[in-house]
Amino acid sequence: MTTPPPIKLKQSANSTAAAASSAAQDARLLVRETMRISANLATSSSPIGVGGGGAAATLLQSESDETTAFRLVEDQFVDSSLRLICSEDIDGRRWNYVAERDRSGKFKRNSIRAISLQSPQAPAEELMSFIRSYVVPDGFPDSVTPSYVPYMTWRALKHFFGGAMGVFTTQTLLNSVGVSRNRATPGAVAINWILKDGAGRVGKMIFARQGKKFDYDLKQLRFAGDLLMELGAGVELATAAVPHLFLPLACAANVAKNVAAVTSTSTRTPIYKAFAKGENIGDVTAKGECVGNIADLLGTGLSIMISKRNPSLITTFALLSCGYVFSSYQEVKSVVLHTLNRARFSVAVESFLKTGHVPSLREGNLQENIFSFPWLRDKPVVLGSRFKDAFQDPGAYLAVEPFFEKERYVVTYNPSKGKVYALLKDQAKSDDILKAAFHAYVLLHCINSSSGHRSLALKQHEYDNSNLMLTTADLEAHIGESCKVVSTAYGVFKNKTVEQGWRISDSLLNPGRARLILPG
């Protein structure tokens, strides 16, 4: 038997190796092109996802351990022209950045591509994400306080009713001025309209002098402004009944509405500041105004459709006005402020005297009286009053003065006016003013709680003087009792207010300019 030449065996082995090498190279090229196509699809489509085109995304989603997942992803790129550079997290969404290599192993220029590791969102989820970017601050709900949602809900509802009301008031004004019925020349119409707007601007400037009160009693002023807004709308609608009185009625209505606009603008920033967590007041304000505008447009659109059916003007105004006022009340009630103004301070002291506990921020704001407007003069406690208002009889002052020899204030009750007065001495500091306010409400509580005397909130002329008058002995007894309570409870009250997160408002620490200077 003849042995085959060795050379033939070598040729057969080389041919087999070459075929195997060619097949392996073809497989690598196939993998490379597959990964390149997947990466191209990821970059050309929406950055939300790549569908099912990315093997890396599928591997990473199927792994529970993040480290293992990234290792597997990188291993997938070993035999391809793509290599994992880094990963990125954006608002809970994962992205892989890969780059393409040439045959020498170097990265190609401008070859970085992004591959999303999440599947595409449903159209409904994309729509909701788009809406949220316009109506809620970034990082919601962690970027705002919990009271933000109820406030914005009632605010949107209020603007909805306001926008609906605007259609009817504008239509009524145009009819009254004579535009639709050609009762006036264009020049007269323009003059009347300009005078109406000018009167509103004058009212806005006059009311601006109340600016400091916007920081103290912003809830009360905000609600009062909304009531004034509805009053102005009602006056505008009244021009339909007496069109010949258009100018005076329209001017009065515009003054009321511009004053309401000043109130709304002035109280907007402190309210939004109460919602913001950190330095995002601008974002909270922008999104809040966007919500109001959207609701206003919806109300306007609905009102336009309703107005085509010529509904009853009185019925429509009554329904829309009630909805507006109720939404406004709930809006201001939902705001949680950290400062103790006089209204919330009285709530805190009254709760402390009855239960021994200072209400939380939310409880104190809910119990605050929104109808205690700052311009009302029938409040039962007057802080920083003048001597002539608190005392008409020198004997009354001489009777109570010894109780306050060591204090920098004097607290008394004037039976003829039915009020408790706190007078500040010239050396009074911030803590003395706060203690005087606390003492005044304690004295009010002692008098109201005593049997045989009616509440100080009742007006003097509704009852016989003998039912409400306190004798000098009774007054001294009540003041002595209040001094004992203050000496033991004032420090506890201060500590508990701090524990609950309350801050003292400047309206308490700057009650007035009157200071009592004693002789000697």
Disulfide bonds with the S-S distance in Angstrom:
none
